[in-house]
């Protein structure tokens, strides 16, 4: 115990003194692997405190994001403890994806970090610019960007492939040992089987080319329509009424079937439309959706289909794909990204 305490003290007090009040590492950590751990240890050599920002937070399980926020936090802390890092040197916060409003995502990340270390902390943003997906590292000009050391070619995609294939020996070589119990528990669970089924369903969809659908954002006052999906991927997730098609007539028919209204009634209430086309919206499938906004005077049909607008945030773990953020984009008038 004395030797371990000495190592804790050494990590908490680098010889030259910490250069930053906090080091920030942003990632999905699906799941945390050996290279993630090495980067986190590098970050702790720079700062008094490490803030790990979990991307894709409060989202439903998918083949690309199979682990929950709580599971990822558990794995991260277990890996760091195995490297003699005390829990009080690390904070883990979650930030939701905002596919269609990048400034809002930046604001959410900053708010999450500042809630832990304060707004005046001298912050180092640590990361490795490996490809185009690392663009976010340059979006925080008030933080000091500190490039991390490249640690081979290991990626979470590779780890997830080993998980889905049941290649446990290969998986064990790629993640810190304390991470494995959470992975094994997931693989043996009903959730693990559901994610595997979603991966197969998405692959089958992609065989038929790009899937194009029309979705209806039906609002009455402070409520909107969400219904459980019947099919994989995402069976059981809440979703906007949707059908194969593209224009307002197709979306109106989807909503009319859900609510038991004439499609003409929905068309008369049509207000706006927006393209939902982020490549990660339905992992493994090439699927784009034109979302159409309809405003009714009052809820109608099955009351169970009408949810408070706040559910777009509070129930985000249960909402399919990007339907929550897509609905918010329409309702709040988010700017359309260039090239969309």
Buried (B, 14 or more C-beta within 10 A) or exposed (E): EEEEEEBBEEBBEBEEEBBBBBBBBBBBBBBBBBBBBBBBBBBBEBBBBBBBBBBBBBBBBBBBBBBBBEBBBBBBBBBBBEBBBBEEBBBBBBBBBBBBBBEBBBEBBBEBBBEBBEEEBBBBBBBBBEEEEEEBBEBBEEBBBBEBEEBEEBEBEBBBEBBBEEEBEBBBEBBBEBBBEBBBEBBEEEBBEBBBBBBBBBEEBBEEEEBBBBBBBBBBEEBBBBBBBEEBBBBBBBBBBBBEBBEBBBBBBBBBEBBEBEBEBBBEBBEBBBBBBBEBBBBBBBBBBBBBBBBBEEBBBEEEBBBEBEBBEEBBBBBBBBBBBBBBBBBEEBEEEEEE
